[in-house]
């Protein structure tokens, strides 16, 4: 419908970082192809076979590259935030077709408190009893045990690819503090990268090269039972060659709080693996081997999933 197209176009066009073609999105964002990510297939628990993800469940809505004098959180709870304002302007509170918005806010541990925020939307009602429905209605313990991130370094300097790996998979809430902010028509996940010392070190390294990095990030709810297969990605985004100077300065949220934080296990295997790779880069003559770095293929990624076996191969 025209109205829906108008509000989506407005959100996509008003951000500081433009929406561009995935193959040419310097200092921009894009939607990578779903098949760039491998997820658990329909018979994964028998075969351990992962399959190309295919179509996303959610529609890409927007991307914000912002900074503030303090850590940015509770974005969609603020009626003056740009995405919330566009939707409130376009849809009345009782509008039956009001979209449901998801936001994933990656809080970057820098002195300028950068945040990279990806927004996705669904205009269809969530199926009652589905995995998405259970995630939205579940407690933070359930959410932390299921929300999964897949990160692909598409292009970047060798030192960053060596530290991070070409692909990384993790259950976010087991590695980092996550805060879940929900409302009638939104779910926001504030992900505090600075809650892990190792993650902070790696992000500080990567941030120094951010203007030469192309990264794909996908968010999904992990399937842990046969009835939940195959996995489907909620949404994914690509950012490329971001310029820190392009970030828009925003006022600190007046509704920020510490509610909903989850204390992760401090020595998860995922961060141990990254830390070993990071140490190897800093001390190439040391005892760490190349294989200790975080997974650079799906077979090695078994250590990040927490449940995958050594036979968890991409086929």
N, C-alpha and C positions, 0 to 999 in steps of 0.2 A: 504494500500500500504506500501511497505517496508520503503520507505523514510519517510512517515508520522510516522510510528512506531518508526523509529530511532530517529527522533527529539523529539517525545513525551517521549521516554525512556530516552533520554539525559537530558531533563529538569527535569524529575522525579528523576533521579539518582544523579544529580549534586548538589542538595540542601543539606544544612547542616542537615536537619531533614529527615530521611528516610520514604518512603512510605511503610506501613506495613498492616497487616491484621487488620480489624476493631476491632476484639475481642482481639487482643494482639498487641497494638501499643505504648508501653511505650517509651517515648521520641521520638515519631514519629507522623505521620499524616496518615489519612485513609479517605476513602469515606464511610460514614454511609449509611445504606439502606434508600431509599427515603420514604418508608412507616413508618419510624420513626417520620415523621413530618405530622401533620394534616393541610390541606389547605381547602379553600373554594370550596365546591363541585359544581356540575353543576346546582343545583337549590337552591344555598345558600341563595339568597335574598328572597326566599319564605319559605324555611325550616330552615334556619340557621344551616344546617348540614355541618360539615367539614368531609373530607375524606382523607385516606392515600394518600400522594403526588405521589407515583409511580416513574416513571423514571424521571431523570433530563433532562433539555433541553440542558445543556452543558456537555462537557467531562472534568473530573478532569484533571488538567494539572500539577500542582506543588504547593509547599508550601515553603515559606521562613520565617525563624525566624532570624531576623537581628536587629542590633542596630547601632547607630551612635552618633556623638557628637552633632547633632541637629536633629530636627524632620524630618523623612524620608517621602518624597512625590514625585510625578511625576516619579515614578519608570520606567514605560514603555515609558516615553518620553526620557529617557536616553539610547542612543544606546549601552552603555557599560553595562547596567543592564543584568543579566545573561539570563533571559527569552527572552528579546528583541534580545539579541545577537545571541542566538541559532536560533531563527526564521529568523532573517535577514541573517544568514549564510546559512540556508537551502533553503530559498525562495527568489527569486529576487523580486524587487519592482513590476514588472508587472506580477508576477506569478498568474495565475487565481485561483489557489487552495490555496493561502496563507490563513492560518487560521485567524479567528477573535478571539482575546484574551480579556478576562475580568479579571480584578484584583481587589480584595477587600482588601484594606490595613488598618488594624486596628492599629492605632497609640496609643500605650500604654503610659500613662502619668507617666513615670519614669525618673529618672535622666540620665539613659543610653539610653533613646529614643528608646525603643524596638518597633518593628513593626512585627505583624503576618500577612503575605500576602498570600492569597489564589488565585491561578490562574486557570481559566477555559478556554476552547476553543470550538469554533464551526467551523466545516469545511463545513457547509452547509450555503448558503445565507439566510439572514433574509427575511422572507416573508413581502413584502411591505404592509403597513397598519396594521400589527400585533401589539400587545401590546409591544413586544420587539422593533420593528421598531420605534414605537412612542416614546418609552423611549430613544432610541439612538438619535433620531432626535429632541427630545423635549428640552425645556429650563430647567434650574435648578429648577424652581418652580414646574414644572411637575414631574421631577425626585424626588425631595424631598417629594412630596406628595404620591409617589408610591413605592419607594424602601423599602422593608420590610425585617426585620431580624427575624428569629426564632432561639432562643438559648435554647438548652437542656443541663442541667447539668447531665451527665450520671453517673459519680461517683465523689465524692468529700467530704471533711469534712462537718460536719453538719453546722458549722457557715457560710460557703460559700453558701451552699444550702438554708439556711434560709434567707440570705441576697439577693441572686439573684433569688431564686425560681428554681424549677426543670425545668420549661419552661417559657420563656419570649418571647413576641412578640411585635415588635414596628415598626413604620414607622421611619426609621433611621433619615431622614432629619428634622423631627419635634422635635427630641430630641438632636441631636448633629450636629456640623458643618460638612458638607460634601463638599468635593471638587471633581469635576468631570473633569478628564483629558482624552480627547479623541483624537484619531488619525485615520488615514485611516483604520487601522486594529486592533484597540484596544479601550477599555473603561476601565479606572481605576477610582475607587472610593476611595479617601483617607478619612477615618473616624476618626475624632479627638475626641477620648474618653475624653480627658482632657478639652473639651469645656463645659462640665457639671461638676459642683462641686460635685454633688451627685454621678455621674458616676465615677468620679475620686476616690472618697472615697471608693466605692465598688470595683473598679479594684485594688486599692492599697491593700485592704483586700485580694482579690482573688489572687493577684500576690504573696503574702506571702505563698500561698499554691499551687502554680502552678505546682510544681513537684508531686502533688498528685491529680490533677484534670484531669478528662476526660470530654471534652466539644464538643458538636455538634453544628455547626452554619450553617444555611441555608439562602440563599439570593433569594428573588423572587420579582416580580413586582406585587403589589396588584391589584386584579381585583375589580373594583368599579362599573362596569356595567354588566348587564346580558350577553351581547355578549362576554365579556372577560372571562367568566367562562368556565371550572373550572380553578382554579389557578394551575400553574406549577412552580416548583422550578427551578431557573436558575442552581444553583449548591450548593453543601454543602460539608463541610469537618469536620473531627474530629481531634482534637489534644489531646494527652494524656501524662501526666507526663513530661511536657516540663522542660528541665533543662536550666535555664538562661545562664549558661556557654556555652551552645551549640550554642548560637546565634553568627552569623558571623558579624564582624564589617565592615561596608561599609562607603565609603566616602560620605559626604553630597552631595545631588544632586545639580548640578550647574544650573538646570532649575526650581528649586522650586519657587513658587510664591503664593500669597494669593488669586488669582483669583478664583472665583467659590464658595467661602464660603457662606454658608447660616446660618443666625442667627436664632437659634431655639427659640421657645416659652420657656422662662426660667422656667415655672412652668407647664410643660406638666403633664398630669395625670399619665403617665407612670413613670416618674422620681419621682413624688410625692409618688407613691405607693412604689417604691423601697426605697425611703428615709425613709418612715414610718417603713418599715421592718428593715432597717439598724439601725434606732433609737431604735427599740425594742430590738435588739440584744445588743446594747451598754448599754441600760437602761432597763433591764428586768422587773424592778418593776414599770416602768412608765405607762402612760395611754394607750400606743399603744397595740393593740391586734394582735394575730397571723394573723388574717385575713387581716391585713393591709399590709402585705408583698406582694411583687410582685406576680403575678399569678403563682400558681404551678399546675394549671390544665387549660384546655382550657376554661372552663366556666368562671373562674376568669380572664382569659386573655382578656376578652371583654374590660377591661379598657385600655388596651395597644393599641388596634387597632384603637381607636378613633371613629369607626363607628359601631362596633358590639353591638348588643343588649344583655340584660341579658339572652336571650335564645340562645346565641351563644354557643351551647354545642357540644362537641366532641361525636359523636355517631358511 
